[in-house]
Amino acid sequence: MNTISVHTLFKNEDRFLWYSVQSVIDYVDKLLLWDTGSTDDSVLIAKELKHRYPNKIDLKLVGEVNPEQFREVRADMLSATNTDWFMVVDADEVWWEKSIRDITDFIRQVRGLTYESVFVPSINMVGDIFHYQDESAGNYQIAGKKGHLGLRGINRMIPGLSSTNPHGTWGWSDKDKKMIQDRSARKIKFIHAPYMHMTFLQRSHGDKGDLLVPKRKKKLKYEMGIEVAKNYYYPESFFRERPSFVRSPWCIMKTSFKKRAVFETPLKKIKRKLLTPGVGY
């Protein structure tokens, strides 16, 4: 049965870091929790998580990292991984219990290189946690599938597995520098195990925290999403006990944001229809 690690690299993620780690920690063998120079409460939260899971969490304060060095830190995380598989779970991703159970159950049973990678869909929140982006906005194309797709499970037996490209176009490649999603489609597993992705939201509680993270300003989307239904089932970690310094996830969008989003949303929809999106950001 395969062992599984999680890679969580973070900087100024104190709004969702707690919920992200709590949503996956019980289902994996190890979690690498590495900070790259946070100035908000992220390190405080990470230290509390380390205190609660001393044998599972590897906490490391890497220090300031520029976009070029991002690749090197990811490579260091790979070198520090001694499990059969690993998952990339960023600090703005919160998993449903069924989803993390489904993907880890599958990974633990894989034999050798029968499968090399696992992709799952994401639910991308926009504006606030009560709205999500239409699936039609998802433009990732992997092995004939298109949508909001995330590479979240990686087999460490891939020959020459390495961290490639700077932040924004970064990914995992093989010994021939081929991205692993471009290797054999037969060895890619798609699992309907969605996670909630806060990539388009403010992720640090302060006004300046997000601005200190390279390229994050490009991720904040002024867009009106689809309103969550009243009976929507949020990830379980949002409802568990948390320390007083961990902020509530239930924040609504500001009026100033909404006004700008109402104006920009139609323009974004037109742009998606007319233009082919580039790779990365």
C-alpha positions, 0 to 999 in steps of 0.5 A, spaced: 500 500 500 502 506 497 504 512 502 502 519 501 505 526 502 502 533 501 506 539 499 503 545 502 508 551 500 505 558 503 506 565 504 501 570 507 495 565 507 492 566 513 485 566 511 484 559 509 491 555 511 488 552 517 482 549 513 486 547 508 491 543 512 485 540 517 481 538 511 487 533 508 491 531 514 488 525 517 488 522 510 496 522 509 502 520 512 506 526 512 505 534 510 510 538 508 508 545 511 513 550 508 513 558 509 516 563 504 516 569 508 509 570 511 508 577 514 501 576 516 499 570 521 500 564 517 506 562 521 503 563 527 497 558 524 502 553 521 506 553 528 499 551 531 498 546 526 505 543 527 504 543 535 497 539 534 500 534 529 508 533 531 509 527 527 506 528 521 507 535 519 514 538 517 514 545 518 520 549 515 521 557 514 524 557 508 524 565 507 523 570 502 523 567 495 522 570 488 519 567 482 525 564 479 527 561 486 520 558 487 522 552 482 528 550 487 524 550 493 519 545 490 525 541 488 527 541 495 520 539 497 521 533 492 528 531 495 525 531 502 519 527 500 520 519 502 513 517 500 511 513 494 506 519 492 505 526 493 499 531 493 500 538 492 495 542 496 496 549 496 494 553 502 488 556 498 485 549 497 480 546 502 477 539 501 471 535 502 472 529 506 469 524 501 474 528 496 480 527 499 478 520 501 477 518 494 483 520 491 488 517 497 484 511 497 485 510 489 493 512 490 494 507 495 492 502 491 496 504 485 501 499 483 508 501 480 507 506 474 500 503 472 498 511 473 503 516 474 498 522 476 491 524 478 487 530 476 481 532 480 476 538 478 476 544 483 470 549 485 473 556 484 470 561 489 470 568 486 468 574 490 467 571 496 466 564 499 458 564 497 459 565 489 463 560 485 466 561 477 462 558 472 465 551 469 465 554 462 471 559 465 475 553 466 480 552 460 485 547 462 485 541 457 488 535 459 488 528 455 481 530 452 478 533 458 477 541 459 475 545 465 477 547 472 482 541 473 488 540 478 494 536 478 494 533 485 497 526 485 504 525 483 507 518 482 514 519 485 517 513 480 516 517 474 523 517 471 527 524 472 521 527 476 523 534 477 520 541 478 520 546 472 519 553 470 518 559 474 512 561 478 506 562 474 508 557 469 511 552 474 510 544 473 512 537 474 516 534 468 520 528 467 527 526 465 526 529 458 523 535 460 516 533 458 511 535 463 508 529 466 501 531 464 503 530 456 506 523 458 501 517 456 494 519 457 493 512 459 497 513 465 493 519 467 487 518 472 481 523 473 477 522 479 471 526 481 473 528 487 473 536 487 476 541 492 474 548 494 479 553 491 480 560 493 485 562 488 481 568 486 479 571 493 483 575 498 487 570 502 491 574 507 487 578 512 490 585 511 490 589 505 497 589 504 499 581 505 496 579 498 500 584 495 507 582 498 506 575 494 509 575 487 504 575 482 498 574 486 495 581 484 494 577 477 489 572 481 484 576 484 478 576 479 473 582 480 467 577 477 460 576 479 460 568 480 454 564 481 451 564 488 451 558 492 445 554 493 442 555 500 443 547 501 450 547 499 455 543 503 461 546 505 467 542 506 467 539 513 473 543 516 470 550 516 465 547 522 470 544 526 473 547 532 479 552 531 483 557 535 481 564 536 486 567 532 484 563 526 479 567 522 472 565 520 471 563 512 464 566 512 466 573 509 462 577 504 464 581 498 465 588 499 461 593 496 467 596 492 468 589 489 461 588 487 461 594 483 467 593 480 465 586 479 458 588 476 462 592 470 468 587 469 464 580 469 460 581 462 467 584 459 471 577 462 465 573 458 466 576 452 474 575 452 473 568 454 469 567 447 474 571 443 481 569 445 485 563 446 487 563 454 495 563 454 499 558 459 500 560 466 500 567 469 
